[in-house]
Amino acid sequence: MGEHATSPQWLLHLIETEFYELCENHNDPNRAKHCNFFCVDCTKSPPFCDHCNSNNVHKGHQVIQVSYIFIVPAS
C-alpha cells in the first residue's frame, strides 16, 4: 500500500495540451485544419491536424485522436 502508481509522462503532457487550435502548417482560411491528434511516442510533441497526420511524420507511433464531448446538465 506504500507504493504509488505514477502516471506516464505522455499522459501528463496530454492533459496539459490545448486541442482544436488552428494548424500552423495548414491554416488556409477556406480549409482550416484543427489540431486534434496527439502522438504518445513523441515527447512534448504539439498536437497536429489530420493532414499533418497523413504525412507519415508519426508513422509507426501511437497516435490518439481527440474529440469533443458535450456535457449537458440534467434538468
C-alpha positions as CSV (number, residue, x, y, z in Angstrom):
1,M,0.0,0.0,0.0
2,G,3.0,2.3,0.4
3,E,3.8,2.3,-3.3
4,H,2.0,4.9,-5.5
5,A,1.5,4.4,-9.2
6,T,2.9,7.2,-11.3
7,S,1.3,8.5,-14.5
8,P,3.2,8.0,-17.7
9,Q,4.8,11.2,-19.0
10,W,2.8,11.3,-22.2
11,L,-0.4,11.3,-20.1
12,L,0.6,14.3,-18.2
13,H,1.5,16.1,-21.5
14,L,-1.8,15.0,-23.0
15,I,-3.7,16.6,-20.1
16,E,-1.8,19.9,-20.4
17,T,-2.2,20.1,-24.2
18,E,-4.7,22.5,-25.8
19,F,-6.5,20.9,-28.7
20,Y,-8.6,22.3,-31.6
21,E,-6.3,25.3,-32.3
22,L,-5.8,26.1,-36.0
23,C,-2.9,24.2,-37.5
24,E,0.1,26.5,-38.2
25,N,1.0,24.4,-41.3
26,H,-2.4,24.2,-42.8
27,N,-4.2,27.4,-41.9
28,D,-5.8,28.3,-45.3
29,P,-8.9,30.3,-44.2
30,N,-11.1,28.3,-46.6
31,R,-9.9,24.9,-45.4
32,A,-8.7,25.5,-41.9
33,K,-7.5,22.4,-40.1
34,H,-7.8,22.0,-36.3
35,C,-5.2,20.1,-34.3
36,N,-6.9,17.2,-32.6
37,F,-4.3,14.4,-33.0
38,F,-1.7,13.6,-30.3
39,C,1.4,11.4,-30.5
40,V,2.0,9.3,-27.5
41,D,5.6,8.4,-28.6
42,C,6.9,11.9,-29.2
43,T,8.0,13.7,-26.1
44,K,6.4,17.2,-25.9
45,S,5.1,17.0,-29.5
46,P,2.5,19.6,-30.1
47,P,-1.0,18.5,-31.3
48,F,-1.4,18.2,-35.1
49,C,-4.2,18.1,-37.7
50,D,-5.4,15.2,-39.8
51,H,-3.4,16.5,-42.8
52,C,-0.2,16.5,-40.7
53,N,-1.1,13.0,-39.6
54,S,-1.4,11.8,-43.2
55,N,2.1,13.0,-43.9
56,N,3.5,9.9,-42.0
57,V,5.6,12.0,-39.6
58,H,4.4,9.8,-36.8
59,K,4.3,6.6,-38.8
60,G,4.6,3.6,-36.5
61,H,3.8,5.7,-33.5
62,Q,0.8,5.5,-31.2
63,V,-1.5,8.4,-32.2
64,I,-4.6,9.4,-30.4
65,Q,-7.4,11.4,-32.0
66,V,-9.1,13.7,-29.5
67,S,-12.8,14.6,-30.0
68,Y,-15.1,16.9,-28.2
69,I,-17.5,15.5,-25.6
70,F,-20.5,17.7,-24.9
71,I,-21.9,17.5,-21.4
72,V,-25.4,18.8,-20.9
73,P,-26.6,19.3,-17.4
74,A,-29.6,17.2,-16.4
75,S,-32.7,19.3,-15.7
